[in-house]
Amino acid sequence: MTLRRRAALVLAFATLATSAGVYILASFVLGASFSELEQEYARRDVDRALNAVETEVEQIDVTVADWASWDATYQYMWDRNRDYEDENLKLDTLEGLNLDYLVLIGLDGRLVTSRSIDRNSGTPRPLGPDLMAELAIPGRLPPGEAEAYERSGVLLLPGGPLLFALRPVLTSDDRGPVRGYLLMGRHLDEESIAVLSERTVLDLAVTGLVEPAGKDFWTAETEDNQLVATGLIETENGRGVLGLEVTSDRDIAREGRSASLWMLGVSIAGALVFGLLIFGIAERKVIRRLRRLGQGLAHIGESGEISQRVQKEGGDEVGRLAADINRMLDSLEQSSGRYETLVSSTPEAIFLVRDGVIEFANPAGVALARAGSLLSLKGEAFETLVSRRDREAVQTIMSLPVGESAAQSRIEVAMAGVGRRRADLVFVPVKGTGLWQVSGRDVTDARAQDERERTFERRMQEAQRLESLGLLAGGIAHDFNNILLTVAGNAAIAKLDLEPKSAAMESISEIETATFRAADLTRQLLAYAGSGQLMVRNVEVAELVRDTVKLVKRVSANFVVVEVDAASEPVYIEGDDVQLRQVVMNLVTNAYDALADSAGRMQVCSGARHFGGEELARVRSGTIVNPGHYAFISVEDDGPGIPPERLSRIFEPFYSTKGAGRGLGLAAVIGIVNAHRGAIMVDTEEDQGTTFTVLFPVAAGSRTGIESLSH
């Protein structure tokens, strides 16, 4: 089999193997990724639907709390006043509150009065006995337990699920004794489900009794290629659970299959084109030349004329093979010529040095030394080619006797001249000649690439560390916030039971004050973790900067000169104006703190412009990596700057370079910026000042209203 056919078979097999490998890998990776994404979106939709049901229950509970803590209701439970029924217990009231039931219950658990309505027709309907039976309100609870007897949730009745809330009837200032209970409820029927579906923009349905099978979420595929995700609703009366189904199209799965097929087509086409290109290049550059080289050698062998030479084509391996064959046919007098040809064609710089003085340099050496010609290099000291700080190392190596130095030496040096070039030099003694052969190559680009990779790795490590700290801070803040809620609630209840002049009242107030301060700390931690609530709308950057700087200047040192340079054209970004003001306030306050009590200058700029890749390479944290047009806010001060050893920790929570403060200002900034899909850059130099620059995507268009997003 000829070399040409063998190369064609190898390339064909490589093409098929590459296409198959790319398709299998793409199918596996994309299939798993799209499947996880589909499950994640389904779980998010189910959580959103369950939250909508919980919100409905909370709204009913708020209405019940308002009616149950009303003096008129409290008096009615005592004297059964007909005027109260005529004025308040009307069908119009139920229609206005969008309720099916309004029931007043005595302390003995028996019905006092009730109103129920068919919301579809607006006509009254009798109260079924199953409601009271399923409620199972205990009779004659002790006073302390009666005041705290509150219930809400989903009640499973024979006629279907009911959203309800029940509270004790108290006075308007929530005092007892309890005279009964007030219940309000709304059926979770098709109409309610339709309202929830419209509100959540989801296709919702509630199933009957189901068995959870040990999990609270699962998905199933339908025959018409739709995905049904099911979450569980616990019933308050312990009759089992309900299944809340969210039906959605499997667009993500279809996109995954399309992407896999697209990858297959691209891989086949790419591999085919690449294979043909490689085969064409190999045919032209290697196979055809090897065939001519073989024919030339065969002709020389047949003729016996060793004075003939094979044809040399190019300077690659095939060309060097022809040159080697020709050199083998040359006489001994051509040995020096062969060495000179080899040295001249190599991309490595080669110098011959005797007693520290250059005697020979190949063209690559002349280029590395940036000399005009070999004549200008001859007679020059080799150490003058390197920078002053590396000359001592070169002198140390070349001062060794050639006979005693059996091993080669290798160092990396900075070359003399402009450009900050670096070269890798290898010193090899030529035994018996007193010469040093110094070979080298320019490694400036390689070292620059290494530095870029180290910078990228350092940024990735810092981002992972800050992300871990954010997850830890968010988890602690959530748990701590729940504890604070309990402390604040109990403190408020304790104050209700104390006289205003009681000795314990001051201590309880101190507890409340400390609780509110701790809650502010948890809000900053949640902002750092990116877990806060965002009220998103279009925010004009220049107005945001001017208002916030004006507010900070009122309470800060007046010996700092503050310059505001805001763009004249309106620039809008989508975000929570309160949190964005917090970003500007924290950065400006940080600049004030950096200037301390000394006079200084601060410049706050805002606008929108193009940011290139070189600028974005300085991003310390954020999601903006691609060059483009971004809105920006920068705060520059001429303070002492940030030391390099502290720069990597300035965004950590509870880390502060100043004596005062909790160290949460910049930590909250990075959390808010990440939550708004932005980025932050820090430029600092000791004794020269610091500049913080935050970037945000420019708003695509005008927006009206406010949209609440949870991160």
Secondary structure as UniProt FT lines:
FT   HELIX           3..68
FT   HELIX           71..79
FT   HELIX           82..88
FT   HELIX           91..97
FT   STRAND          101..105
FT   TURN            107..108
FT   STRAND          111..118
FT   TURN            119..122
FT   STRAND          123..124
FT   HELIX           129..135
FT   HELIX           143..147
FT   STRAND          151..157
FT   TURN            158..159
FT   STRAND          160..168
FT   TURN            172..173
FT   STRAND          181..187
FT   HELIX           190..200
FT   STRAND          203..210
FT   TURN            213..214
FT   STRAND          217..221
FT   TURN            223..224
FT   STRAND          226..234
FT   TURN            236..237
FT   STRAND          241..249
FT   HELIX           251..282
FT   HELIX           283..287
FT   HELIX           288..303
FT   TURN            306..307
FT   HELIX           317..329
FT   HELIX           332..334
FT   HELIX           335..345
FT   STRAND          349..354
FT   TURN            355..356
FT   STRAND          357..361
FT   HELIX           363..369
FT   HELIX           374..377
FT   TURN            378..379
FT   HELIX           382..385
FT   HELIX           388..398
FT   TURN            402..404
FT   STRAND          409..415
FT   STRAND          422..430
FT   TURN            431..434
FT   STRAND          435..442
FT   HELIX           444..496
FT   TURN            500..501
FT   HELIX           503..529
FT   STRAND          533..540
FT   HELIX           541..555
FT   TURN            558..559
FT   STRAND          560..566
FT   STRAND          572..576
FT   HELIX           577..595
FT   TURN            596..597
FT   STRAND          600..611
FT   HELIX           613..616
FT   TURN            617..618
FT   STRAND          619..622
FT   STRAND          628..637
FT   HELIX           644..647
FT   TURN            648..651
FT   TURN            653..654
FT   HELIX           665..675
FT   TURN            676..677
FT   STRAND          679..685
FT   TURN            686..688
FT   STRAND          689..698
FT   STRAND          707..710
//
